[in-house]
Amino acid sequence: DAIILKNINEISSGFNSSLKDYIQNGGVLSVFPPMKADVKSYNSFLQNINADLFTKLDTGKVQIENINQNAAIYQKVFDSKIKPSKYGLIHHYFKSISNQNSNAEDLISLENDHSLLTKYVHGKGETFVFSSGLGPQFNNFHSNPIFVSTLLSIVYSSAKSDINNVVIGLQDYFELNIPLNETDEVWSLVDTSSQFDL
């Protein structure tokens, strides 16, 4: 299971508690804060999961500069090490301060050494905190292929088994468990009764 919090202004105490329980029990959470985030409520949640805390919104423009290619979520993204590059421009992001109890792993960093994406492990689960919201008013990273790969890798990291299910009908399902290999094989699913090809 994976939850994405996108542009939620405030994290209430009840929601905070529910999210903490979800993460402790193995859930995966991604957080994209809005410009008008209630920093106090966000920090209450971040403190509960031993994550670094937001300080203030910075509106200076800064480049995304480094991707931690050694991180687990990027192990199947790159064929080989890529050279540092400019991956996008951030217009608004939250600066943060370290929490002494934090086990932060910086995944994507900015040219000013602040983090854009940080991973925290809490209990059996993981939280991925973006310091910038999602959308063109925050940054142009969402249009970079690395962004899509990052989100997919986060969601895939929440999978607890190798079985992927696709719901076909109300009570029917189709399980597809095909080992991926290095070939360029093409798979096709065909419903012969309705002449539908996927």
N, C-alpha and C positions, 0 to 999 in steps of 0.2 A: 504494500500500500504506500502511496505517496500523496501528500497534500501540498498544494502550492498556494501560499498566501500572497495575493497580488493587491497592492494598494489598499490594504485595510488600515484605516486611520487610527483605530484604537484596539488594543487587545484587553478585553475586560478580564477581571480576576477569574471568573468562571471559565472563560475561553482559555485563559492562561493555564489554569489547572488541567483542563482537558487536553490541551496540546502537550503539556509536560508528560501526562500519563501515556498519551499516544506514542511519544518519542521513547519513553522509558521501556515500553513494551515492544519496541522494534520498528516503529513507524519512521518514515522518512519525510521530512518537512523542508520545503524551500520557502524563503521569505524575501519578498520584494517590497520594501517600505515606500509609502507615498511621500510626496514633499511635505504634506501636512500631517505627518505621523505624530502621534502623541508620544514623544520620546520617553516620557515617564512610564507609560504603560508598556512600551516596547522593552525598555530596560528592565522592568519588573520581570517580564517573560525571559529575556536573555539571561538575567541573573539566575533565574530558576533552573536554567539548563547549563549553567556555568560557561556562558558565552561572553565574548567581549561586548562592551556597552557602547551605544551611540552617544556622541557628544553633541554635535551640531551639524546642520545641513550646510554643505559647502557648494556654492554656485559657480566656482571657478571651473574653467574648461581644462580637462586633463585627459591624456591619452591612456588607453589600456595598453600595457606594455609587456606583461609576462604571464605565461600560462605554465603552471606547475605540471609538466608532462610526466613527472614521476608519480603523480597522485593516482590512486586506484581508479577513479572515475575516467581517467584519460588513457588507461592502459590499452584499450581496444579502439581508441579514436585515431591515433597517429601510427602510420606505418614505420616512420622513423622520426628522429628528433627534428623538430622544425626550428629554424632560426628565430630569435626574438624579432618581433615585428610590431607594428601599430595595428591593433585589432578593433579599434573604434574610439570614439570620443565620448567622454562623460560630461554632461552639463550640470547635473545635480547629484550629489552623493552625500551620505552621512559619514563623517569622520568617527572613529571609535577609539576607545581606550581599552587597554588590556585588563582582563579580569584575571586575578592571580590564580584562580582555580581552572582557568580555561585550558582546553587541550586543542587550541586552534590549529588548523592546517590551512594555510593560505593557498588557494587554488588559482585565483586570477588576481594580479596586482596592477596598480596604476604606476605611471611614471614617477609619481611623488612618493612611492613606497607604501601608500595606503592600499588596503585590500578592497577589491571589488567583490570577490566571492571567497568566503571562508567556510570551512566544514568543521562542525563540532560533533563529537560523539557523546551521547548521554544515555546511560543505561544500555539497552540493546539497539537503540536507534541512532539516527543521524539528522542533523539540522544543517542546511546549507543557507547561509545568510548572505544575500546580496546587499551591498551598501547603497545601491542605486535602484530606483523603481524600474518598472517595465514600461517602455513606450518611448516614442520619439522626443517627448518633452524632457526625458531624463538622459537619454543617450542614444547612440546609433548602433550599439552592440547587438541589439536584437536582429539586425539585418545581416550580421556576420554568420557564416556557416558554423563557426565555433560555438556560437550561442545555442544553436539547435542541438549540436552534438553534446554540449554540456547538459542541457535539460534532459535529453534522452538518456544520457549516462546516469544522471541522478535518479530518474525514474527506474531504469533498469537495475540500479543498485538496491532498490527496494524489493526486487523479486527474490523470494525465498526458495524458489525451485526452478528447475529448467523447463517446466511445463508452461506453455503459453496457451491460453484459451481464447477463442473467438466465439462470441455468442451468435448462433445462426438463427435460432427461432426461440419461441417462448420457453420450451422445455428441452430443446435439442442443443447440443453444443458439439464443436469439432475441436479436437486436440491435435496440435501440430508440434511434434517434438523432433525436429530435424537438426542433426549436428551441422554446424557451419564449418565449412572448410575453405581452403584457399582458391577454389575454382570459382568461375563466374556462372554457376548453374542458375537457370531461371526456373522458378516453380510457378505453376498455374493451378488455380482451383476452379473447377467448372461445375455448375449446377445444370445438368443435362435436361432436367424437367422444365426449367424456365429459360434455358439458353443464356445463362449469365456466366460470364467469365471474369475471374479476378486475377 
